[in-house]
Amino acid sequence: EFLLKHGMIDRVVERGDLKTTIGVLLRHMIT
């Protein structure tokens, strides 16, 4: 599960959507 999320984060970072990445991380932590 961690590797999967890490891969998704890498993709988002590649696109340059850092704010979106942070938002997704916050959502996962809250959930």
N, CA, C and O atoms as a GROMACS GRO file, in nm:
protein
  124
    1GLU      N    1   0.085  -0.120   0.000
    1GLU     CA    2   0.000   0.000   0.000
    1GLU      C    3   0.088   0.125   0.000
    1GLU      O    4   0.060   0.223  -0.069
    2PHE      N    5   0.196   0.120   0.078
    2PHE     CA    6   0.287   0.236   0.085
    2PHE      C    7   0.352   0.259  -0.050
    2PHE      O    8   0.361   0.372  -0.097
    3LEU      N    9   0.398   0.151  -0.113
    3LEU     CA   10   0.464   0.163  -0.244
    3LEU      C   11   0.366   0.221  -0.344
    3LEU      O   12   0.404   0.304  -0.427
    4LEU      N   13   0.241   0.177  -0.338
    4LEU     CA   14   0.140   0.226  -0.432
    4LEU      C   15   0.122   0.377  -0.416
    4LEU      O   16   0.122   0.451  -0.515
    5LYS      N   17   0.108   0.421  -0.292
    5LYS     CA   18   0.091   0.564  -0.267
    5LYS      C   19   0.216   0.640  -0.311
    5LYS      O   20   0.207   0.747  -0.370
    6HIS      N   21   0.333   0.582  -0.283
    6HIS     CA   22   0.459   0.647  -0.320
    6HIS      C   23   0.465   0.666  -0.470
    6HIS      O   24   0.508   0.770  -0.520
    7GLY      N   25   0.421   0.564  -0.544
    7GLY     CA   26   0.422   0.573  -0.690
    7GLY      C   27   0.329   0.683  -0.737
    7GLY      O   28   0.363   0.758  -0.829
    8MET      N   29   0.212   0.693  -0.674
    8MET     CA   30   0.116   0.797  -0.712
    8MET      C   31   0.175   0.935  -0.682
    8MET      O   32   0.160   1.028  -0.761
    9ILE      N   33   0.242   0.946  -0.568
    9ILE     CA   34   0.303   1.075  -0.531
    9ILE      C   35   0.408   1.113  -0.633
    9ILE      O   36   0.416   1.228  -0.675
   10ASP      N   37   0.491   1.014  -0.674
   10ASP     CA   38   0.596   1.042  -0.772
   10ASP      C   39   0.534   1.095  -0.901
   10ASP      O   40   0.587   1.189  -0.961
   11ARG      N   41   0.424   1.035  -0.944
   11ARG     CA   42   0.358   1.080  -1.068
   11ARG      C   43   0.311   1.224  -1.054
   11ARG      O   44   0.329   1.306  -1.144
   12VAL      N   45   0.250   1.254  -0.940
   12VAL     CA   46   0.197   1.390  -0.918
   12VAL      C   47   0.312   1.490  -0.915
   12VAL      O   48   0.302   1.598  -0.972
   13VAL      N   49   0.421   1.453  -0.849
   13VAL     CA   50   0.537   1.543  -0.840
   13VAL      C   51   0.593   1.568  -0.979
   13VAL      O   52   0.636   1.679  -1.011
   14GLU      N   53   0.592   1.464  -1.062
   14GLU     CA   54   0.643   1.480  -1.199
   14GLU      C   55   0.560   1.584  -1.273
   14GLU      O   56   0.615   1.664  -1.350
   15ARG      N   57   0.430   1.583  -1.251
   15ARG     CA   58   0.342   1.680  -1.319
   15ARG      C   59   0.358   1.818  -1.256
   15ARG      O   60   0.323   1.919  -1.318
   16GLY      N   61   0.411   1.823  -1.134
   16GLY     CA   62   0.432   1.952  -1.068
   16GLY      C   63   0.313   1.995  -0.985
   16GLY      O   64   0.303   2.112  -0.947
   17ASP      N   65   0.222   1.901  -0.955
   17ASP     CA   66   0.104   1.936  -0.873
   17ASP      C   67   0.136   1.910  -0.726
   17ASP      O   68   0.079   1.820  -0.664
   18LEU      N   69   0.227   1.990  -0.672
   18LEU     CA   70   0.269   1.968  -0.534
   18LEU      C   71   0.154   1.993  -0.437
   18LEU      O   72   0.133   1.916  -0.343
   19LYS      N   73   0.079   2.099  -0.460
   19LYS     CA   74  -0.034   2.131  -0.371
   19LYS      C   75  -0.135   2.017  -0.371
   19LYS      O   76  -0.190   1.981  -0.267
   20THR      N   77  -0.159   1.960  -0.489
   20THR     CA   78  -0.254   1.849  -0.498
   20THR      C   79  -0.203   1.731  -0.418
   20THR      O   80  -0.279   1.664  -0.350
   21THR      N   81  -0.072   1.706  -0.428
   21THR     CA   82  -0.012   1.593  -0.354
   21THR      C   83  -0.034   1.611  -0.205
   21THR      O   84  -0.073   1.518  -0.135
   22ILE      N   85  -0.008   1.732  -0.156
   22ILE     CA   86  -0.025   1.760  -0.013
   22ILE      C   87  -0.171   1.739   0.026
   22ILE      O   88  -0.201   1.683   0.131
   23GLY      N   89  -0.262   1.785  -0.060
   23GLY     CA   90  -0.405   1.770  -0.031
   23GLY      C   91  -0.443   1.624  -0.022
   23GLY      O   92  -0.518   1.584   0.068
   24VAL      N   93  -0.392   1.543  -0.114
   24VAL     CA   94  -0.424   1.399  -0.113
   24VAL      C   95  -0.368   1.335   0.013
   24VAL      O   96  -0.435   1.254   0.077
   25LEU      N   97  -0.246   1.371   0.049
   25LEU     CA   98  -0.184   1.315   0.170
   25LEU      C   99  -0.268   1.350   0.292
   25LEU      O  100  -0.292   1.265   0.378
   26LEU      N  101  -0.312   1.476   0.301
   26LEU     CA  102  -0.393   1.518   0.415
   26LEU      C  103  -0.523   1.439   0.419
   26LEU      O  104  -0.568   1.399   0.527
   27ARG      N  105  -0.583   1.417   0.302
   27ARG     CA  106  -0.709   1.341   0.298
   27ARG      C  107  -0.686   1.199   0.349
   27ARG      O  108  -0.768   1.147   0.425
   28HIS      N  109  -0.575   1.137   0.307
   28HIS     CA  110  -0.546   1.000   0.350
   28HIS      C  111  -0.525   0.996   0.501
   28HIS      O  112  -0.572   0.904   0.568
   29MET      N  113  -0.454   1.096   0.555
   29MET     CA  114  -0.428   1.099   0.699
   29MET      C  115  -0.557   1.118   0.777
   29MET      O  116  -0.579   1.054   0.880
   30ILE      N  117  -0.644   1.207   0.727
   30ILE     CA  118  -0.771   1.234   0.795
   30ILE      C  119  -0.859   1.109   0.789
   30ILE      O  120  -0.924   1.072   0.887
   31THR      N  121  -0.859   1.044   0.673
   31THR     CA  122  -0.938   0.922   0.658
   31THR      C  123  -0.861   0.807   0.719
   31THR      O  124  -0.908   0.694   0.719
   0.00000   0.00000   0.00000
